[in-house]
Amino acid sequence: MLRSFLLTLCLGSTLVLPGCSGNQLSYAPVEGVVTVDGQPIAKAQVVLSCDDVTVDGAMPTSRGVTDDSGHFTLVSITPDKRVIDGAVVGDHRVSILTKLEDQNRRGQTVVVRQELLDDAYTNGEKLTLSVPSKGARDVRFELKSK
């Protein structure tokens, strides 16, 4: 009987754990600053990927873009397609992209700024972030250029 109770308790608790470990996702606010070589970087994309869970075949991701002071605030799209502030609670791989592209008058893509960072920063290899349930409002990514 004790074994059945413990088994039920263990199985039940895995269904309600928040974050990147199940279909019941919890979100928390995330914001911070990105610097490259000690200077704030504007218009960099910050992407968090929760890679130990999928929802409907996709990894939960959160995104933000830095302003002129390097500050970003993340938003997520929920599995039911709502846009909400924050990121999924749990561990994430972080990608930061600084390359800027635009279109010229002919509709051709033109590179405005080359990527400043090594591939390890842009593909989620090097940076990680653990988002606590209370959120993270003072995240700092202090990076070095190539």
C-alpha positions, 0 to 999 in steps of 0.5 A, a space after each residue: 500500500 505504501 508503495 502504491 501511494 509513493 508511486 502515485 505521488 511520484 507520477 502525479 508530481 511529474 505532471 504538475 512540475 512547471 517549466 521545461 519538463 512537461 506540457 504544463 508550461 509556466 512562464 516568468 518575466 525575463 529582461 536584461 542587457 547585452 554588451 559586446 566588448 563592453 559596449 551595449 549592442 542595439 538590435 541584437 536578437 536574444 533567443 532562448 530555447 528550452 530543448 528538453 521538452 517539445 509541445 506539439 513537436 516544437 521547442 518552446 522559445 522566447 525572443 527579444 530584441 535589444 534597444 540602443 542601451 542593449 536592454 531586452 525583454 523576452 516574449 513567448 508564444 504559448 502552445 495556444 498561440 498567445 503572445 505573453 511576456 517572459 520565458 518558460 521557467 527552467 533551463 535554456 540554451 541562449 542564442 544572440 545574433 547581431 547580424 543586421 539585414 535590410 532590403 534595398 529599393 529593389 527588394 534585395 537583402 543587404 547586410 547592414 551589419 556583419 555578425 559580430 559574435 562567434 558561432 558558439 554564441 549564435 547557435 546556442 552552444 556557449 550560453 545558457 540561462 536558468 529561468 526561476 519561477 519568480 523571473 530574471 530581471 537583471 540578466 547580463 550577457 557580456 560578450 566578446 566579438 570575433 
